Amino acid sequence: MLTFVASKKMKIMSKRYTITAALPYTNGPIHIGHLAGVYVPADIYSRYLRLTGNDVAFICGSDEHGVPITIKAKKEGVTPQDIVDKYHAIIKQSFLDFGISFNNYSRTTAQIHHDTAQEFFKTLYDKNEFVEEVTEQLYDAEANQFLADRFVTGTCPKCGNEEAYGDQCESCGSSLNATDLINPKSAITGNVPTLKETKHWFLPLNKHEAFLREWILKGHKKDWKPNVYGQVKSWIDDGLRPRAVTRDLDWGIPVPVEGGEGKVLYVWFDAPIGYISSTKEWAAREGKNWEDYWKDEDTKLVHFIGKDNIVFHCIIFPSMLKAEGSYILPENVPANEFLNLEGQKLSTSKNWAVWLPDYLIDFPNQQDVLRYALTANAPETKDNDFTWKDFQARNNNELVAIFGNFINRVAVLTNKYYNGSVPTPSEYLAIDEETLAAVKAYPAVISSSIERYRFREASQELMNLARLGNKYLADEEPWKTIKTDEARTKTVMFVALQIASALAVLSEPFLPFTSTKLKGILNYNDASWEDVSTKDILLPAEHKLQEGKADLLFSQIEDAEIDKQLEKLIASKKANEAANKVAEPQKEEITFEDFTKLDLRVGTILEAEKMPKTKKLLILKVDTGIDTRTIVSGIAESFKPEDVIGKRVTVLVNLAPRKLRGVESEGMILMTEDESGNLVFVNPDIDGVNNGLQIS
């Protein structure tokens, strides 16, 4: 047997990593925007690091002190604790079911977090790192409370968005103060708030400006993502100002110093400390020293976040850590951009989202399909769009047709020709040596992409390895050579099984459920990332595969399943719009004499036809009881002509005639909308009410 020349071995250096993923608000479940922006890339990175022999603490937890939680509680008539208990359980279970491999998932209502956050605040307080100021804050007199940022809405001073929050404009991404808003309104009562004096503690970010400029703008100019670096540079160049670290609220972590009565730590100060308290919780459970993961210079700290959290993780939290003095700083903050859905911005308030718990029910045992679709289309450098059709295509054309097809052919042929045992190869041809050498190169290629936070690129390199396997089988045609050259067929199948084994290992960060399934099919569990690049043989001859018929790794997703998701998305959006629909404000007051000028009559539609070259207009012939007249009505998108013939209607008969596309309309049919937004007639469907009767 000939041996092939091995590629250069990867040298894997073990290191300690602390990987954090943004703490999700516990006011709702996780959706695909969260997954694509934060949790899938963080999980890929953490799984990869473990596979390459590193010491990893992958940390997260529920952010339970945000103002959105108190708003949700008020809306539902329950306590904030009820809300966070409900959604913490849902979120934690969803992450577990989806395969996000946190070492610890904690919560910020935990006592260990309260203690850690208060201790952190007290340390900075004792070091005089805060500025104490009496300032004017927005106050709602009717609600008898100061308005935290999310309790205020108004017009963004930077982009003109009329639905900006007091801490951030979700349209342009600008970070704001509530007092920056134009025409602010209380989200509690809808009233215009007033300004009232209150005392708070501020972190003087301006004091840390020189440090941030040196550390980020000079030190990380080449290795941080352009979108992250650019946003940080914009903030620093604009000049940093003191930022309040306390708020007048009754839900949160009490301020632990004299004068802090009735105040809590502001959520942006409290939440990132949740990474530290979660690490403490994990370390105590595992018998480790938590300080090794936060205070040892040999530890690499990486924050995975969405772009709306860049300022908090790149300016505010590092300033807090620097002020405290004993913590390491993040080596990288690879924030992603936003994921849109079917061409529209994801919106939890409008229910325009794909919720993870729903996905897990609708697509059982298909976690990896969503992981792959989100990774292959990840918003790494710009906002990207998730569509159900692309999701289907990624599954059917790539996971099924490429990855799954290769593995299925290898497993079926091995069982058919060799009773499930790895055959003993004979002499290698050049194509065999080239193929095996190419396989050995893939760990380094994929590693390079992952370590530069290019997970989309890395996922496509993994798929290229599957493509290599398919091409090799297609070129060598073992189903034909088995009839003419049994020795050659054994070699081909041996090589194909080595490719399958490499896929089982290298797919684990991206497709963990598939990797486990494939390792089961191959009966192959004891392998590392390094083995793929350094070992000449992954599956030895005579190794026995799993007995029985190998299960398919992936299955086709049919059009009907996708249509169902699209219909569900539209239906949920309409239902939410109807539930949150606010009645139009009262029009300008009129007198009784004004009302008596309106001549409203009962009528019946006799004829109906579509107006040519329009989508909205129907031409109606209506018996008003006093005459038969033509009325043009904009109801064609809601009703077919044949559906309205014979319909009893209410008609405004003394409206001045008006020509619409050459047809004179002599009145107006009264319409309204139902709770789903559909047009309905305002009609007198009661026996004995005849055409021509006046309505008064």
C-alpha positions, -999 to +999 in steps of 0.1 A: +000+000+000+012+035-009+011+062+017+002+098+009+020+129+020+003+144+050-004+181+051+013+203+076+000+196+111-020+222+129-004+232+162-032+236+187-023+257+217-046+252+247-059+285+262-085+297+286-115+315+271-145+333+286-172+336+260-202+357+268-235+359+249-258+389+253-283+384+282-318+382+266-346+402+281-371+379+299-402+397+285-407+372+256-393+341+239-362+339+217-366+345+180-344+339+149-330+375+150-315+367+184-302+334+172-286+347+141-271+378+157-257+363+189-264+327+201-256+306+170-222+322+162-213+322+199-222+285+201-202+277+170-172+295+184-175+278+219-179+243+205-150+248+181-127+259+210-137+229+231-130+206+201-095+221+198-087+214+234-093+248+250-107+256+285-140+273+278-165+291+300-195+299+277-216+322+299-251+337+296-283+343+316-316+361+316-316+399+319-345+404+343-343+440+354-351+458+321-379+483+319-396+463+291-403+437+318-421+462+340-441+474+310-451+438+302-461+432+338-483+463+339-499+453+306-507+417+318-517+428+353-491+406+370-458+413+389-424+417+372-413+385+390-442+366+374-430+378+340-393+369+345-401+335+360-423+326+331-399+337+303-367+326+320-380+291+320-391+293+284-359+308+272-336+285+291-355+254+279-355+267+243-317+272+243-313+237+258-336+221+231-319+240+204-284+228+214-268+261+226-240+247+248-238+272+276-216+262+305-239+282+326-272+300+321-281+321+351-305+350+358-301+385+372-327+380+399-304+354+415-290+364+449-254+358+436-260+384+410-275+410+433-245+405+456-220+408+428-236+438+412-239+457+445-203+448+454-191+461+420-210+493+425-197+498+460-161+492+449-164+520+423-182+542+448-155+538+474-128+546+447-147+578+439-152+566+403-188+580+402-201+616+400-231+624+421-255+649+405-289+663+410-305+665+375-339+670+360-355+638+348-388+632+330-417+626+355-452+614+350-474+632+375-504+610+370-484+578+374-465+595+403-431+582+391-400+592+373-399+577+338-371+553+330-359+554+294-382+527+280-412+544+297-407+573+273-413+575+236-410+603+212-393+616+180-356+607+175-336+639+171-312+622+147-335+604+122-370+617+129-384+583+138-416+591+158-415+558+178-380+561+194-375+550+230-358+571+257-326+550+255-324+541+219-338+547+184-345+513+169-347+529+135-313+544+132-296+526+161-286+558+179-282+557+217-302+584+234-312+599+267-349+603+274-345+641+276-331+641+240-365+630+225-387+655+207-423+656+218-418+629+246-447+610+259-451+587+289-456+551+278-476+545+310-503+571+307-497+588+273-493+621+290-466+647+283-441+643+311-426+672+331-391+677+344-384+671+381-352+671+401-337+638+413-302+627+425-283+600+407-248+586+403-230+589+370-200+570+354-179+598+339-171+582+305-153+613+295-127+604+321-120+571+302-119+586+267-081+586+263-079+550+275-107+539+250-091+558+222-057+541+228-072+506+235-097+504+207-090+530+180-052+522+180-050+487+195-079+471+177-080+490+144-071+459+124-087+430+142-122+443+152-150+441+127-155+474+107-191+479+119-180+476+155-149+497+152-168+524+132-196+527+157-171+530+186-150+556+167-181+577+160-190+577+197-155+586+209-150+612+182-184+628+192-171+632+228-181+610+257-203+623+285-212+610+320-238+582+320-262+576+349-258+542+366-289+545+388-326+549+382-357+558+402-375+525+400-389+499+424-378+469+402-341+461+402-311+459+424-312+484+452-284+510+452-262+499+482-251+533+496-265+560+517-290+582+497-299+553+474-333+546+489-359+541+463-333+538+435-319+508+417-289+501+395-296+510+359-300+479+338-271+486+315-248+487+346-264+457+362-267+434+331-231+430+320-221+422+355-244+393+350-216+376+330-194+378+361-221+365+385-230+337+361-194+327+359-192+327+397-222+304+399-207+280+374-173+280+390-187+272+424-206+243+410-176+229+391-150+236+418-131+262+397-117+296+405-139+322+388-112+349+389-091+328+365-118+335+339-121+373+345-088+385+360-060+363+345-042+380+316-039+346+299-076+344+295-092+356+263-126+374+268-149+376+238-184+392+238-210+380+213-237+407+208-260+423+183-251+458+169-276+475+192-253+465+222-220+477+208-218+509+229-225+490+261-199+463+255-172+484+239-174+517+258-195+514+290-186+479+303-149+482+296-149+516+313-165+499+343-139+471+343-111+496+339-124+517+368-126+487+390-090+479+381-086+441+385-105+427+354-093+418+319-108+436+289-124+419+259-101+408+232-129+411+206-166+420+203-177+405+170-211+421+169-235+411+140-259+433+122-297+427+122-316+399+105-348+409+087-377+386+081-394+383+046-382+417+037-394+435+068-377+444+101-382+418+128-406+432+154-417+415+186-443+441+193-459+435+159-454+398+161-433+398+129-409+371+140-402+334+140-402+323+176-378+295+186-403+276+208-427+275+178-400+264+154-390+235+177-427+223+176-433+228+139-399+213+128-392+186+154-356+172+154-346+198+128-326+222+149-296+219+126-315+230+096-323+264+112-287+266+126-273+261+091-298+284+074-290+312+099-253+307+097-251+305+059-271+337+057-256+354+088-258+392+091-221+394+098-212+426+078-247+439+069-283+434+076-296+402+059-330+388+052-344+354+064-370+340+041-388+307+044-381+299+008-343+303+014-346+282+045-362+254+024-336+258-004-307+256+021-322+224+035-332+207+002-304+218-021-275+217+004-281+197+036-301+170+018-287+170-017-250+175-008-242+166+028-270+140+035-267+125+000-230+118+004-234+102+038-263+081+027-245+067-003-214+058+018-235+041+045-257+022+021-228+010-001-207+000+029-236-020+044-244-035+010-209-045-001-191-052+031-218-059+057-212-026+075-174-031+079-147-007+067-130-025+038-092-029+036-078-006+009-053-017-017-031+006-037-039+043-037-041+061-070-032+098-073-069+108-069-070+090-036-039+107-022-051+141-034-085+136-019-071+125+015-046+153+015-074+177+008-094+163+037-065+169+060-064+206+050-100+213+059-095+217+097-070+245+092-092+262+066-123+261+087-103+271+118-090+302+101-125+313+092-139+306+127-110+324+145-117+354+123-154+352+133-164+344+097-189+317+105-208+320+073-176+314+054-167+285+077-200+268+072-195+269+034-161+253+038-177+225+057-202+221+029-173+221+004-159+190+022-192+173+016-190+184-020-155+169-022-170+136-010-198+137-036-174+145-064-151+117-054-178+091-054-193+104-087-159+103-104-148+069-091-183+052-094-179+023-069-214+010-078-198+003-113-164-009-102-178-034-078-187-055-108-152-052-125-126-043-099-134-053-063-100-042-050-104-007-064-139-005-050-126-013-015-101+016-018-127+040-030-151+031-002-122+033+024-114+069+013-151+078+012-154+066+048-125+088+059-143+118+044-175+109+062-155+106+095-140+140+089-174+154+084-186+138+116-159+157+135-158+191+117-196+195+115-200+194+153-197+232+159-222+240+131-245+209+132-242+193+166-273+171+164-262+159+129-226+153+141-240+131+169-262+112+145-234+107+120-210+095+147-237+070+157-240+058+121-202+054+118-198+041+154-171+067+157-169+089+188-133+093+200-119+119+177-107+155+180-104+184+156-067+178+154-071+141+145-086+151+111-055+170+101-029+147+117-040+111+115-036+092+083-066+070+091-097+080+110-117+048+105-095+018+104-101-013+082-125-038+096-141-011+118-178-019+122-204+007+114-237+009+133-257-023+127-289-020+107-301+006+082-286+040+086-311+068+092-312+098+068-294+128+083-319+153+067-353+151+050-369+172+023-390+201+034-421+204+011-438+235-002-468+229+019-447+232+051-433+265+040-467+279+029-480+270+063-453+291+080-459+321+057-497+319+064-490+316+101-467+346+100-492+368+083-521+356+105-502+363+137-492+397+125-529+406+117-541+392+150-515+413+169-524+444+149-561+439+157-554+433+194-533+465+196-554+486+173-563+520+188-595+537+179-591+568+158-594+600+179-627+619+178-631+642+149-637+679+153-670+687+171-701+693+149-735+707+158-768+689+156-777+710+125-745+697+108-756+661+115-791+667+101-775+677+067-765+640+062-791+620+044-784+584+052-807+558+036-812+520+035-804+506+001-797+473-018-769+466-042-785+454-075-755+451-098-717+451-093-687+450-116-650+457-114-637+491-126-614+484-155-576+488-149-579+492-111-575+468-082-596+486-056-628+499-072-662+483-078-690+500-098-723+494-080-759+499-090-778+507-058-816+509-051-818+537-025-856+536-023-858+570-039-839+561-071-814+537-086-780+552-088-743+544-096-718+544-067-681+537-071-667+520-040-631+511-030-640+476-018-627+454-047-598+440-027-622+427+000-652+416-020-659+400-054-687+416-074-709+385-071-705+385-033-722+419-028-752+416-052-783+417-030-764+431+000-783+455+022-762+487+028-762+521+044-759+549+018-750+586+021-772+598-007-767+636-006-729+635-011-719+657-041-713+636-072-677+629-081-661+614-112-637+584-106-619+572-137-647+587-159-676+572-139-698+595-119-703+583-083-735+595-067-731+587-030-711+566-006-715+532+010-707+531+047-680+506+057-659+498+087-633+472+097-636+441+119-610+431+145-589+414+118-588+446+096-612+433+070-638+456+055-674+450+065-706+467+056-724+489+082-759+476+073-794+473+086-800+435+082-833+434+100-866+422+085-890+451+078-864+477+072-871+488+036-850+506+010-853+544+012-859+545+050-839+573+066-813+566+093-813+592+121 
